Amino acid sequence: MNLVKKPVTVAFIGGSGLYDMEGLSDVQLHRVETPFGDPSDIIVVGMCEGKRVVFLPRHGKDHILAPDEVPYDANIWALVLLGVDCIVGFSAVGALTRDIKIGDIVLPDQAFTRFTTGRPKTFFRKDIDKLVAHVNPSKMFCSKLRQMLCKSAQGIKVGCHNGGKFVNIPGPEYSTMLESEEYRNVLHCITVGMTTFPECLLALMACIPYASVQLATDYDNMSGSHLNSDAVVAQMLKNTATAKQLMRNLLRNPDLKRFECECRHALDHAIPTPPEYWSAEGTRKVHLLRGW
């Protein structure tokens, strides 16, 4: 059962500064319990532009969680319990091409994730749920939501790159110069980051449309660039204004509602285990994720 009766329209995952935005009203703080432990932090729920919104600080309010320490499964499950209709994940990334300017918006449509291991990639445990799910991640980023975000970027005085390949690395260290070169020349990726995966995969498993909004903070360790955390954090603060403007524009979009898309049916043909073998807990999880 959802924790709120009225469905929350959109969730924003990112830095804690995102929910310090003008026009946010009816603010409530939710400490949500999940079968996977606590989310990254207390979740902020409020109203803005006539929409109900949720803000979840991925690394915790004080940015104390490293990329591999983020409880991605607990975070997405908490958003399921809060009745979220779609998720926008903001993240700071390094650009792998000079065509992307520092501060630009990138909306990727594909991701290379095989470097990231050891993070939770499913809600189902064989010893508890007695089932396995094989979701198809070929379209982890919802095209409908991405198009709305692209439209919302119009009028913002930074570039917006709709589509492109992204590579997710474990972190917390940055790439070496050779790695940056390989990501660009071999994988043909245009951005590199540490946190989008498995967040996007778990959102898909939860049958919730997800789009990644990447804000370029640096040129990774490309030739001629000088990468350090002080410069990255300084640019992140500048990018917050862009993120807030994009959020407000999105919330003003009349098409932002519970729309139908492939993401809603990600579990329809993903579970090969016959239902009669599912445990009661596994059945409950499947029904909750499918919205039954």
BELMOGI-V73494 format. One record per residue. N is the residue number from 1. RES is the residue in one small letter. OMEGA is omega in whole degrees, 0 to 359 (* if undefined). NEAR is the number of other C-alpha atoms within 10 Angstrom. Layout:
{{N | RES | OMEGA | NEAR} {N | RES | OMEGA | NEAR}}
//
This chain:
{{1 | m | 180 | 12} {2 | n | 180 | 15} {3 | l | 178 | 14} {4 | v | 184 | 11} {5 | k | 180 | 9} {6 | k | 182 | 11} {7 | p | 176 | 17} {8 | v | 186 | 23} {9 | t | 187 | 19} {10 | v | 176 | 26} {11 | a | 175 | 24} {12 | f | 176 | 20} {13 | i | 180 | 25} {14 | g | 180 | 24} {15 | g | 182 | 24} {16 | s | 180 | 20} {17 | g | 184 | 15} {18 | l | 186 | 18} {19 | y | 173 | 21} {20 | d | 186 | 10} {21 | m | 181 | 14} {22 | e | 176 | 9} {23 | g | 178 | 12} {24 | l | 183 | 17} {25 | s | 179 | 14} {26 | d | 186 | 10} {27 | v | 175 | 15} {28 | q | 178 | 12} {29 | l | 182 | 12} {30 | h | 170 | 15} {31 | r | 189 | 12} {32 | v | 175 | 19} {33 | e | 180 | 14} {34 | t | 177 | 15} {35 | p | 184 | 10} {36 | f | 181 | 15} {37 | g | 183 | 14} {38 | d | 170 | 17} {39 | p | 183 | 26} {40 | s | 182 | 21} {41 | d | 173 | 19} {42 | i | 183 | 17} {43 | i | 181 | 23} {44 | v | 178 | 19} {45 | v | 180 | 22} {46 | g | 178 | 18} {47 | m | 177 | 17} {48 | c | 180 | 19} {49 | e | 179 | 15} {50 | g | 179 | 11} {51 | k | 174 | 16} {52 | r | 187 | 21} {53 | v | 180 | 24} {54 | v | 178 | 26} {55 | f | 180 | 25} {56 | l | 178 | 27} {57 | p | 188 | 24} {58 | r | 184 | 28} {59 | h | 186 | 22} {60 | g | 185 | 19} {61 | k | 182 | 17} {62 | d | 178 | 10} {63 | h | 182 | 12} {64 | i | 182 | 12} {65 | l | 174 | 15} {66 | a | 182 | 15} {67 | p | 180 | 21} {68 | d | 181 | 18} {69 | e | 180 | 12} {70 | v | 178 | 20} {71 | p | 187 | 21} {72 | y | 181 | 28} {73 | d | 178 | 24} {74 | a | 180 | 22} {75 | n | 182 | 27} {76 | i | 179 | 28} {77 | w | 177 | 26} {78 | a | 179 | 26} {79 | l | 174 | 27} {80 | v | 181 | 24} {81 | l | 180 | 18} {82 | l | 173 | 23} {83 | g | 184 | 23} {84 | v | 178 | 24} {85 | d | 178 | 22} {86 | c | 185 | 25} {87 | i | 172 | 25} {88 | v | 181 | 23} {89 | g | 177 | 20} {90 | f | 176 | 24} {91 | s | 174 | 22} {92 | a | 182 | 26} {93 | v | 171 | 30} {94 | g | 176 | 27} {95 | a | 179 | 30} {96 | l | 177 | 24} {97 | t | 180 | 15} {98 | r | 175 | 10} {99 | d | 175 | 11} {100 | i | 178 | 21} {101 | k | 176 | 17} {102 | i | 183 | 19} {103 | g | 180 | 24} {104 | d | 175 | 20} {105 | i | 175 | 29} {106 | v | 179 | 26} {107 | l | 186 | 24} {108 | p | 175 | 24} {109 | d | 177 | 19} {110 | q | 182 | 17} {111 | a | 170 | 23} {112 | f | 191 | 16} {113 | t | 190 | 16} {114 | r | 176 | 11} {115 | f | 186 | 10} {116 | t | 180 | 17} {117 | t | 176 | 13} {118 | g | 177 | 8} {119 | r | 181 | 17} {120 | p | 183 | 19} {121 | k | 180 | 16} {122 | t | 175 | 17} {123 | f | 189 | 21} {124 | f | 179 | 17} {125 | r | 186 | 12} {126 | k | 182 | 11} {127 | d | 182 | 8} {128 | i | 189 | 12} {129 | d | 177 | 19} {130 | k | 176 | 19} {131 | l | 177 | 20} {132 | v | 180 | 18} {133 | a | 177 | 18} {134 | h | 179 | 13} {135 | v | 181 | 19} {136 | n | 184 | 15} {137 | p | 183 | 15} {138 | s | 179 | 10} {139 | k | 182 | 17} {140 | m | 182 | 26} {141 | f | 186 | 25} {142 | c | 183 | 22} {143 | s | 180 | 20} {144 | k | 180 | 19} {145 | l | 179 | 22} {146 | r | 178 | 22} {147 | q | 177 | 15} {148 | m | 179 | 16} {149 | l | 178 | 25} {150 | c | 178 | 20} {151 | k | 181 | 16} {152 | s | 180 | 20} {153 | a | 179 | 22} {154 | q | 181 | 13} {155 | g | 175 | 11} {156 | i | 189 | 15} {157 | k | 171 | 10} {158 | v | 178 | 15} {159 | g | 176 | 17} {160 | c | 182 | 23} {161 | h | 185 | 17} {162 | n | 183 | 16} {163 | g | 181 | 17} {164 | g | 182 | 15} {165 | k | 183 | 19} {166 | f | 175 | 29} {167 | v | 180 | 25} {168 | n | 178 | 20} {169 | i | 185 | 23} {170 | p | 188 | 21} {171 | g | 1 | 14} {172 | p | 178 | 14} {173 | e | 177 | 10} {174 | y | 179 | 19} {175 | s | 169 | 20} {176 | t | 179 | 12} {177 | m | 179 | 13} {178 | l | 180 | 11} {179 | e | 178 | 15} {180 | s | 180 | 23} {181 | e | 179 | 19} {182 | e | 179 | 13} {183 | y | 184 | 20} {184 | r | 189 | 20} {185 | n | 182 | 12} {186 | v | 181 | 10} {187 | l | 180 | 14} {188 | h | 178 | 16} {189 | c | 180 | 23} {190 | i | 177 | 24} {191 | t | 177 | 29} {192 | v | 180 | 28} {193 | g | 189 | 24} {194 | m | 193 | 23} {195 | t | 184 | 27} {196 | t | 178 | 26} {197 | f | 11 | 25} {198 | p | 181 | 20} {199 | e | 182 | 25} {200 | c | 180 | 28} {201 | l | 180 | 25} {202 | l | 175 | 25} {203 | a | 177 | 27} {204 | l | 178 | 27} {205 | m | 177 | 29} {206 | a | 179 | 26} {207 | c | 179 | 24} {208 | i | 176 | 28} {209 | p | 183 | 30} {210 | y | 173 | 28} {211 | a | 178 | 27} {212 | s | 173 | 25} {213 | v | 182 | 26} {214 | q | 180 | 28} {215 | l | 186 | 28} {216 | a | 179 | 27} {217 | t | 187 | 26} {218 | d | 176 | 26} {219 | y | 180 | 24} {220 | d | 177 | 27} {221 | n | 174 | 21} {222 | m | 178 | 22} {223 | s | 178 | 11} {224 | g | 179 | 7} {225 | s | 179 | 11} {226 | h | 187 | 11} {227 | l | 172 | 17} {228 | n | 187 | 12} {229 | s | 180 | 12} {230 | d | 180 | 9} {231 | a | 180 | 12} {232 | v | 181 | 19} {233 | v | 178 | 13} {234 | a | 179 | 11} {235 | q | 177 | 18} {236 | m | 179 | 22} {237 | l | 177 | 13} {238 | k | 182 | 13} {239 | n | 180 | 22} {240 | t | 179 | 19} {241 | a | 177 | 14} {242 | t | 180 | 19} {243 | a | 181 | 24} {244 | k | 179 | 17} {245 | q | 178 | 17} {246 | l | 178 | 22} {247 | m | 182 | 20} {248 | r | 178 | 16} {249 | n | 179 | 19} {250 | l | 181 | 21} {251 | l | 177 | 22} {252 | r | 183 | 15} {253 | n | 181 | 14} {254 | p | 179 | 7} {255 | d | 180 | 12} {256 | l | 180 | 17} {257 | k | 179 | 14} {258 | r | 182 | 15} {259 | f | 179 | 12} {260 | e | 178 | 10} {261 | c | 181 | 15} {262 | e | 183 | 14} {263 | c | 182 | 23} {264 | r | 187 | 19} {265 | h | 185 | 18} {266 | a | 181 | 26} {267 | l | 187 | 19} {268 | d | 182 | 11} {269 | h | 186 | 11} {270 | a | 187 | 14} {271 | i | 180 | 15} {272 | p | 180 | 10} {273 | t | 179 | 12} {274 | p | 183 | 10} {275 | p | 182 | 12} {276 | e | 178 | 8} {277 | y | 181 | 12} {278 | w | 173 | 18} {279 | s | 178 | 16} {280 | a | 179 | 11} {281 | e | 178 | 13} {282 | g | 178 | 21} {283 | t | 179 | 16} {284 | r | 180 | 15} {285 | k | 181 | 17} {286 | v | 180 | 22} {287 | h | 180 | 11} {288 | l | 182 | 17} {289 | l | 179 | 22} {290 | r | 179 | 17} {291 | g | 179 | 14} {292 | w | * | 8}}
//
